[in-house]
Amino acid sequence: MRQDMGNVIGAKKAQGASKPPHDTVTFLKVILDQESQEQENKVPLYWEDDFRQFLRDKNQTGVLHCMEFCLDVERVQRMIQEEDHADTDRKRQEARTARLKKMQEIGQIYLSRNGTKRIPMKNQEIREELGHDLVNLRLEDMDEVNTELKAAKRDDLVWKAGLDLQYLNYLATKPTKKLQAVLLSIL
């Protein structure tokens, strides 16, 4: 039991309990790292929920979709790393298939005309083309399309004028954990 408590406390310290991450890249990395924690060591990331609520309060659902898009693109990059470190051909093939499915999902959700969380991009034609490429993606085209996907993540409306700008606005409000959140995390 004592060891379990140590893990919980260590996990809370690792997530930066008193302040949110200082930049958007670190913020996204912390979210993804938290996802990869084993279930027993998971501690809810207060700052993710708080930032999401900040965006909702500011009626910035497009930026919220951009954040989810960026997280999904980074998940794909992590899937590539897992694929590269797979110790058998079978595991490598399973990882490639999972990545294919995730990339197709990204195209359908964020980039297609009927996407449920369609994101803004500076060049609408590129968004439409990439969405089409992702929805119809085949295994042999994944590396080329992944390069385009990473470029879409860096699109000015997605990153600089979207997610990064709003995260800086969020940090400018000097967010702190509310007493209730602190008390609930102790329980």
Secondary structure as the mmCIF struct_conf table of DSSP 4:
data_model
#
loop_
_struct_conf.conf_type_id
_struct_conf.id
_struct_conf.beg_label_comp_id
_struct_conf.beg_label_asym_id
_struct_conf.beg_label_seq_id
_struct_conf.end_label_comp_id
_struct_conf.end_label_asym_id
_struct_conf.end_label_seq_id
HELX_RH_AL_P HELX_RH_AL_P1 ARG A 2 ALA A 14
TURN_TY1_P TURN_TY1_P1 GLN A 15 GLY A 16
BEND BEND1 ALA A 17 LYS A 19
BEND BEND2 HIS A 22 ASP A 23
HELX_RH_AL_P HELX_RH_AL_P2 THR A 24 GLU A 35
TURN_TY1_P TURN_TY1_P2 SER A 36 SER A 36
BEND BEND3 GLN A 37 GLN A 37
HELX_RH_3T_P HELX_RH_3T_P1 GLN A 39 ASN A 41
HELX_RH_AL_P HELX_RH_AL_P3 TYR A 46 ASP A 57
TURN_TY1_P TURN_TY1_P3 LYS A 58 ASN A 59
HELX_RH_AL_P HELX_RH_AL_P4 THR A 61 ASP A 84
TURN_TY1_P TURN_TY1_P4 HIS A 85 HIS A 85
BEND BEND4 ASP A 87 THR A 88
HELX_RH_AL_P HELX_RH_AL_P5 ASP A 89 ILE A 106
HELX_RH_PI_P HELX_RH_PI_P1 GLY A 107 LEU A 111
BEND BEND5 SER A 112 SER A 112
TURN_TY1_P TURN_TY1_P5 ARG A 113 ASN A 114
TURN_TY1_P TURN_TY1_P6 THR A 116 LYS A 117
HELX_LH_PP_P HELX_LH_PP_P1 ARG A 118 PRO A 120
BEND BEND6 LYS A 122 LYS A 122
HELX_RH_AL_P HELX_RH_AL_P6 GLN A 124 VAL A 135
TURN_TY1_P TURN_TY1_P7 ASN A 136 ASN A 136
HELX_RH_3T_P HELX_RH_3T_P2 LEU A 139 ASP A 141
HELX_RH_AL_P HELX_RH_AL_P7 MET A 142 LYS A 153
TURN_TY1_P TURN_TY1_P8 ARG A 154 ARG A 154
TURN_TY1_P TURN_TY1_P9 ASP A 156 VAL A 158
HELX_RH_PI_P HELX_RH_PI_P2 TRP A 159 ASP A 164
HELX_RH_AL_P HELX_RH_AL_P8 LEU A 165 ALA A 172
TURN_TY1_P TURN_TY1_P10 THR A 173 THR A 173
HELX_RH_AL_P HELX_RH_AL_P9 LEU A 179 ILE A 186
#
